[in-house]
Amino acid sequence: MISCKRSKFTLPKKVTYLNCAYMSPLLKTAEKVGIQNLRRKRNPSTILAGDFFKDGELLREEFAKLINTPDAKRIAIVPSVSYGMANVARNLKIGRGEKIIVAAEQFPSNYYPWQRLCLETGAVIDAVQPPIELSQRGAIWNERILSSIDNNTRAVAIGNVHWADGTLFQLEQIRKRTKDVGALLIIDGTQSVGVLPFDVKKIQPDALVCAGYKWLLGPYSIGLAYYGEYFDNGIPIEESWLNRMDSEDFSALVDYQASYQNGSLRYDVGEHNNFVLVPMLIKSIAQLNKWGVQNMQDYIKSITTPAIESLREKGYWVEDDAYRGGHLFGLRKLRQDAQKIREVLNRNNIFVSQRGDAIRVAPNVYNDSKDMSRLVKALSF
């Protein structure tokens, strides 16, 4: 297990930041390389043709290592989850009356693309609801999702954990069921990849899309997407010259190419090799790989487990350990004034989020047991 890594970040001493699910702080190393590359454009003669491709390939390799896929060419550089999902929606074959399954109240970037697709095709969205009762909520919700997958299902679009309260979805079981009926598994990994182990070889998703500014510890407006074989001959949502075959040869760009680059590079956003953001995200993901995602998850569990036990004793409900991410959990307390909870936390400089009816707590490796004790103390009223 690793130790607290707060020294790698620049967080104020008086702030208890338990809100990585909202936005992560930047690593000092990522901030430094970002500033260096921002200044680089002072003299564009230092930016060579090869630089339009080099760092992008390094970023793909680091992310491939993080999600355990042997083929970095299956990874596209995208600006957002909505962009990555739009590429999926454009190429998903679905007809009238067929359905896409989502978890109820999941993040809009993994809902609106399917809403638009259904409006255009006559397909339907099946938003699977959790049970009203909190007892065994995660287990029952997973069972409902599995039972909803039938021969009329064309895709299940879901997160590894629910963004609002960390409910853990059993992706291996869902994958097995989708294969049984010939449906795709589309995953929004934004709230899990980078802190919860994810194995492409094991899960075998058809697509995995992640924003970079949360658990990947990167900057805003850049993310990564893995696309499986289903999308090998698909049509991207934009036609960037960088994504065409032989685009590395700047002297021949007017020799227009009908073919795309190999793998999933056809789905890269235009100007994908952003000279500031890409090097920053490389630094961030390289650090995650160095720490080891399982080590990070184990560390976070070690500081949150005692705190969660204390909060449960004080009347707060937290999902069963087997059905939530160790890095993200929702606190629910019946007949409690949510406004009062927010005021108490703000007064104590404790940063969390309220999502739906849950207080969402999302610590990372820059937190320690003292941070969790401050949370418990503040909520002891």
C-alpha positions as CSV (number, residue, x, y, z in Angstrom):
1,M,0.0,0.0,0.0
2,I,1.2,3.5,-0.7
3,S,1.3,6.4,1.7
4,C,-0.5,9.8,1.5
5,K,0.7,11.8,-1.6
6,R,-0.5,15.3,-0.6
7,S,3.1,16.7,-1.1
8,K,2.6,16.0,-4.9
9,F,-0.2,18.5,-5.0
10,T,-0.6,22.2,-4.1
11,L,-3.7,22.1,-1.9
12,P,-4.1,24.8,0.8
13,K,-3.4,23.4,4.3
14,K,-6.8,24.7,5.7
15,V,-8.8,23.0,3.0
16,T,-10.2,19.5,3.4
17,Y,-10.8,18.6,-0.2
18,L,-12.9,15.4,-0.6
19,N,-14.3,16.2,-4.0
20,C,-12.2,14.5,-6.7
21,A,-15.5,13.3,-8.3
22,Y,-16.1,17.0,-9.1
23,M,-12.6,17.9,-10.2
24,S,-9.1,16.8,-9.2
25,P,-6.3,19.1,-8.1
26,L,-3.4,19.1,-10.5
27,L,-0.2,17.3,-9.8
28,K,2.7,19.7,-9.4
29,T,4.5,17.8,-12.3
30,A,1.5,18.3,-14.6
31,E,1.2,21.9,-13.7
32,K,4.9,22.4,-14.5
33,V,4.9,20.7,-17.9
34,G,1.7,22.6,-18.8
35,I,3.3,26.0,-18.1
36,Q,6.5,24.9,-20.0
37,N,4.5,24.0,-23.1
38,L,2.2,27.0,-22.9
39,R,5.4,29.1,-23.2
40,R,6.6,27.0,-26.0
41,K,4.4,28.8,-28.5
42,R,6.3,32.0,-27.9
43,N,8.6,30.6,-30.5
44,P,6.7,28.2,-32.9
45,S,9.8,27.4,-34.8
46,T,10.5,24.9,-32.1
47,I,7.3,23.0,-32.9
48,L,8.1,20.5,-35.6
49,A,5.8,18.4,-37.8
50,G,6.6,15.3,-35.8
51,D,5.4,17.0,-32.6
52,F,1.8,16.8,-34.0
53,F,1.9,13.1,-33.4
54,K,4.7,12.2,-30.9
55,D,3.0,13.1,-27.6
56,G,-0.3,11.7,-28.6
57,E,1.3,8.3,-29.1
58,L,2.9,8.5,-25.7
59,L,-0.5,9.4,-24.1
60,R,-2.2,6.4,-25.8
61,E,0.6,4.1,-24.5
62,E,0.2,5.3,-20.9
63,F,-3.6,5.0,-21.0
64,A,-3.3,1.5,-22.6
65,K,-1.1,0.5,-19.7
66,L,-3.6,1.9,-17.2
67,I,-6.6,-0.1,-18.6
68,N,-4.6,-3.1,-19.6
69,T,-5.1,-3.2,-23.3
70,P,-2.2,-4.4,-25.6
71,D,-3.2,-2.2,-28.5
72,A,-2.7,1.6,-27.9
73,K,-4.1,2.2,-31.4
74,R,-7.5,1.4,-30.0
75,I,-7.4,4.6,-28.0
76,A,-8.7,8.0,-29.3
77,I,-8.0,11.4,-27.8
78,V,-11.2,13.2,-27.2
79,P,-12.2,16.5,-25.6
80,S,-15.0,15.2,-23.4
81,V,-17.2,12.2,-22.6
82,S,-20.0,13.6,-24.7
83,Y,-17.7,13.7,-27.8
84,G,-16.5,10.1,-27.2
85,M,-20.1,8.9,-26.8
86,A,-21.3,10.8,-29.9
87,N,-18.9,8.6,-31.9
88,V,-20.5,5.6,-30.4
89,A,-24.0,6.8,-31.1
90,R,-23.2,7.6,-34.7
91,N,-22.1,4.0,-35.3
92,L,-24.6,2.1,-33.1
93,K,-26.9,0.0,-35.3
94,I,-30.3,0.2,-33.7
95,G,-33.9,0.2,-34.9
96,R,-37.4,1.2,-33.9
97,G,-38.6,-0.4,-30.7
98,E,-35.1,-1.7,-29.8
99,K,-33.6,-0.4,-26.5
100,I,-30.6,1.1,-24.8
101,I,-30.3,0.4,-21.1
102,V,-28.9,3.0,-18.7
103,A,-28.8,3.4,-15.0
104,A,-31.4,5.9,-13.7
105,E,-30.0,9.4,-13.1
106,Q,-26.6,8.6,-14.5
107,F,-24.5,11.5,-15.8
108,P,-26.0,13.4,-18.7
109,S,-23.1,12.9,-21.0
110,N,-23.9,9.2,-21.0
111,Y,-27.7,9.9,-21.5
112,Y,-28.2,12.7,-24.0
113,P,-26.4,10.9,-26.9
114,W,-28.8,7.9,-26.5
115,Q,-31.8,10.3,-26.2
116,R,-30.9,11.9,-29.5
117,L,-30.3,8.5,-31.2
118,C,-33.7,7.2,-29.9
119,L,-35.5,10.3,-31.2
120,E,-33.9,9.7,-34.7
121,T,-34.5,6.0,-34.9
122,G,-37.5,5.2,-32.8
123,A,-35.5,3.2,-30.3
124,V,-36.1,3.6,-26.6
125,I,-34.1,4.2,-23.4
126,D,-34.7,1.8,-20.5
127,A,-33.5,3.7,-17.4
128,V,-33.3,1.1,-14.7
129,Q,-34.3,2.5,-11.3
130,P,-32.8,1.6,-8.0
131,P,-35.1,0.3,-5.2
132,I,-36.7,2.9,-3.0
133,E,-35.7,1.0,0.1
134,L,-32.0,1.5,1.0
135,S,-31.5,-2.1,2.3
136,Q,-29.4,-4.1,-0.2
137,R,-29.9,-1.2,-2.7
138,G,-26.8,-1.9,-4.8
139,A,-27.4,-5.6,-5.0
140,I,-31.0,-5.1,-6.1
141,W,-30.1,-2.4,-8.6
142,N,-27.6,-4.7,-10.2
143,E,-30.1,-7.5,-10.4
144,R,-32.6,-5.2,-12.1
145,I,-30.1,-4.1,-14.7
146,L,-29.2,-7.7,-15.5
147,S,-32.8,-8.8,-15.8
148,S,-33.5,-5.8,-18.1
149,I,-31.1,-7.1,-20.7
150,D,-33.0,-9.1,-23.3
151,N,-33.0,-9.9,-27.0
152,N,-34.3,-6.5,-27.7
153,T,-31.3,-4.8,-26.2
154,R,-28.8,-3.3,-28.5
155,A,-26.5,-1.6,-25.9
156,V,-26.0,-1.1,-22.2
157,A,-24.5,2.3,-21.5
158,I,-23.4,2.6,-17.9
159,G,-20.6,3.7,-15.5
160,N,-18.5,1.3,-13.5
161,V,-19.7,3.3,-10.5
162,H,-22.7,5.7,-10.3
163,W,-21.5,9.3,-10.4
164,A,-23.9,10.4,-7.6
165,D,-23.2,8.0,-4.9
166,G,-20.5,5.4,-6.0
167,T,-22.9,2.5,-6.4
168,L,-20.7,-0.2,-8.0
169,F,-22.1,-2.0,-11.1
170,Q,-21.0,-5.6,-11.8
171,L,-19.5,-5.1,-15.2
172,E,-18.3,-8.6,-15.7
173,Q,-21.8,-10.0,-15.2
174,I,-23.3,-7.3,-17.3
175,R,-20.7,-8.0,-20.1
176,K,-21.6,-11.7,-20.0
177,R,-25.3,-11.0,-20.3
178,T,-24.8,-8.5,-23.2
179,K,-22.8,-11.0,-25.1
180,D,-25.6,-13.6,-24.7
181,V,-28.0,-11.2,-26.5
182,G,-25.6,-9.6,-28.9
183,A,-25.6,-6.1,-27.3
184,L,-22.8,-3.7,-26.8
185,L,-21.4,-2.6,-23.5
186,I,-20.6,1.1,-23.4
187,I,-18.8,2.4,-20.3
188,D,-18.4,5.9,-18.9
189,G,-15.2,5.4,-16.9
190,T,-14.9,9.0,-15.7
191,Q,-15.7,8.2,-12.1
192,S,-13.6,5.1,-11.8
193,V,-10.7,4.7,-14.2
194,G,-7.5,6.0,-12.5
195,V,-8.5,5.0,-9.0
196,L,-10.5,1.7,-9.4
197,P,-8.7,-1.1,-11.4
198,F,-10.2,-1.5,-14.9
199,D,-9.1,-4.4,-17.1
200,V,-10.1,-4.2,-20.8
201,K,-9.0,-7.9,-21.3
202,K,-11.3,-8.9,-18.4
203,I,-14.3,-6.7,-19.1
204,Q,-14.1,-6.6,-22.9
205,P,-16.1,-3.4,-23.3
206,D,-17.1,-2.3,-26.8
207,A,-16.3,1.3,-25.8
208,L,-14.8,3.0,-22.7
209,V,-14.8,6.8,-22.5
210,C,-13.1,8.8,-19.7
211,A,-12.9,12.6,-19.0
212,G,-9.4,13.5,-17.9
213,Y,-10.0,16.1,-15.2
214,K,-11.2,13.9,-12.4
215,W,-9.6,10.6,-11.4
216,L,-7.0,10.8,-14.2
217,L,-5.7,13.9,-12.4
218,G,-5.4,15.8,-15.7
219,P,-6.5,19.1,-17.0
220,Y,-10.0,20.1,-18.3
221,S,-11.1,19.6,-21.9
222,I,-9.2,16.4,-22.7
223,G,-10.1,12.8,-22.3
224,L,-9.6,9.3,-23.7
225,A,-11.7,6.7,-25.4
226,Y,-11.1,3.0,-26.1
227,Y,-13.1,1.6,-29.0
228,G,-13.3,-2.1,-29.7
229,E,-13.6,-4.1,-33.0
230,Y,-17.3,-3.1,-33.5
231,F,-16.1,0.4,-34.4
232,D,-13.2,-0.5,-36.6
233,N,-14.9,0.7,-39.8
234,G,-17.1,3.3,-38.3
235,I,-17.6,6.9,-39.4
236,P,-16.3,9.6,-37.0
237,I,-18.3,12.7,-36.1
238,E,-15.7,15.0,-37.6
239,E,-13.3,14.7,-40.5
240,S,-9.9,15.8,-39.2
241,W,-6.9,15.8,-41.6
242,L,-4.8,14.4,-38.8
243,N,-6.9,11.3,-38.7
244,R,-6.3,10.3,-42.4
245,M,-3.7,7.9,-43.6
246,D,-0.2,9.4,-44.2
247,S,-1.1,12.7,-42.5
248,E,2.4,12.7,-41.1
249,D,3.7,13.8,-44.5
250,F,2.9,17.5,-44.5
251,S,4.2,18.0,-48.0
252,A,1.5,15.6,-49.4
253,L,-1.6,16.8,-47.5
254,V,-3.3,17.9,-50.7
255,D,-3.1,14.3,-51.9
256,Y,-6.4,13.6,-50.2
257,Q,-6.7,10.2,-48.6
258,A,-9.9,8.1,-48.5
259,S,-8.5,5.9,-45.7
260,Y,-8.3,6.7,-42.0
261,Q,-5.4,6.0,-39.7
262,N,-5.3,2.5,-38.2
263,G,-7.3,1.4,-35.2
264,S,-9.4,4.0,-33.4
265,L,-7.4,7.0,-34.4
266,R,-10.2,8.0,-36.8
267,Y,-12.2,9.1,-33.7
268,D,-9.5,11.5,-32.5
269,V,-10.8,15.1,-32.0
270,G,-9.4,17.6,-34.4
271,E,-6.1,19.2,-33.1
272,H,-6.0,16.2,-30.8
273,N,-2.3,16.6,-30.0
274,N,-2.9,19.8,-27.9
275,F,0.6,21.0,-27.1
276,V,-0.4,22.0,-23.5
277,L,-3.0,19.5,-22.4
278,V,-1.6,16.3,-23.8
279,P,1.8,16.6,-22.0
280,M,0.0,17.4,-18.8
281,L,-2.2,14.3,-19.1
282,I,0.8,12.1,-19.9
283,K,2.4,13.2,-16.6
284,S,-0.8,12.5,-14.7
285,I,-1.4,9.0,-16.1
286,A,2.3,8.1,-15.9
287,Q,2.1,8.9,-12.1
288,L,-1.0,6.8,-11.7
289,N,0.7,3.9,-13.4
290,K,3.7,4.4,-11.1
291,W,1.6,4.4,-7.9
292,G,-0.6,1.5,-9.1
293,V,-4.3,1.9,-9.2
294,Q,-4.9,-1.0,-6.8
295,N,-2.5,0.5,-4.4
296,M,-4.4,3.8,-4.6
297,Q,-7.8,2.1,-4.0
298,D,-6.4,0.2,-1.0
299,Y,-5.0,3.3,0.5
300,I,-8.3,5.2,0.1
301,K,-10.2,2.3,1.7
302,S,-7.8,2.3,4.6
303,I,-8.6,6.0,5.5
304,T,-12.3,5.8,4.7
305,T,-13.4,2.6,6.3
306,P,-13.1,3.8,10.0
307,A,-14.8,7.1,9.0
308,I,-17.7,5.3,7.3
309,E,-18.2,3.0,10.4
310,S,-18.4,6.1,12.6
311,L,-20.8,7.8,10.2
312,R,-23.0,4.8,10.2
313,E,-23.1,4.8,14.0
314,K,-24.3,8.4,13.8
315,G,-27.2,7.5,11.6
316,Y,-25.9,8.0,8.1
317,W,-26.5,5.4,5.5
318,V,-23.7,4.3,3.2
319,E,-24.0,1.5,0.6
320,D,-22.7,-2.0,1.5
321,D,-19.0,-2.2,0.9
322,A,-19.4,-4.9,-1.8
323,Y,-21.6,-2.6,-3.9
324,R,-19.8,0.8,-3.9
325,G,-16.4,2.1,-5.0
326,G,-13.9,2.6,-2.2
327,H,-13.1,6.0,-3.5
328,L,-16.6,7.5,-3.9
329,F,-19.6,7.0,-1.6
330,G,-22.9,8.7,-0.9
331,L,-24.1,9.7,2.6
332,R,-27.8,9.7,3.2
333,K,-29.5,10.6,6.4
334,L,-33.3,10.5,6.7
335,R,-35.1,13.5,8.1
336,Q,-32.0,15.6,8.0
337,D,-31.9,19.1,6.6
338,A,-29.5,19.0,3.6
339,Q,-29.1,22.8,3.7
340,K,-27.8,22.5,7.3
341,I,-25.3,19.8,6.3
342,R,-24.0,22.0,3.5
343,E,-23.6,25.0,5.8
344,V,-21.7,22.9,8.4
345,L,-19.3,21.5,5.8
346,N,-18.8,25.0,4.2
347,R,-18.1,26.5,7.6
348,N,-15.4,23.9,8.2
349,N,-13.8,24.2,4.7
350,I,-14.7,20.7,3.8
351,F,-15.4,20.3,0.1
352,V,-17.8,17.6,-1.0
353,S,-20.8,17.6,-3.4
354,Q,-24.5,17.1,-3.1
355,R,-25.8,14.9,-5.9
356,G,-29.5,14.0,-5.8
357,D,-30.4,13.0,-2.3
358,A,-26.8,12.0,-1.4
359,I,-23.8,13.9,0.0
360,R,-21.1,12.6,-2.3
361,V,-17.7,12.1,-0.7
362,A,-14.7,11.5,-3.0
363,P,-11.3,11.3,-1.4
364,N,-8.0,10.5,-3.2
365,V,-4.4,9.8,-2.3
366,Y,-3.8,13.4,-1.3
367,N,-6.2,12.9,1.7
368,D,-5.4,11.2,5.0
369,S,-7.2,9.9,8.0
370,K,-7.2,13.4,9.6
371,D,-9.3,14.6,6.7
372,M,-11.8,11.9,7.2
373,S,-11.9,12.6,10.9
374,R,-12.7,16.2,10.2
375,L,-15.6,15.1,8.0
376,V,-16.9,12.8,10.8
377,K,-16.6,15.5,13.4
378,A,-18.4,18.1,11.3
379,L,-21.3,15.8,10.6
380,S,-21.7,14.8,14.2
381,F,-24.7,16.9,15.0
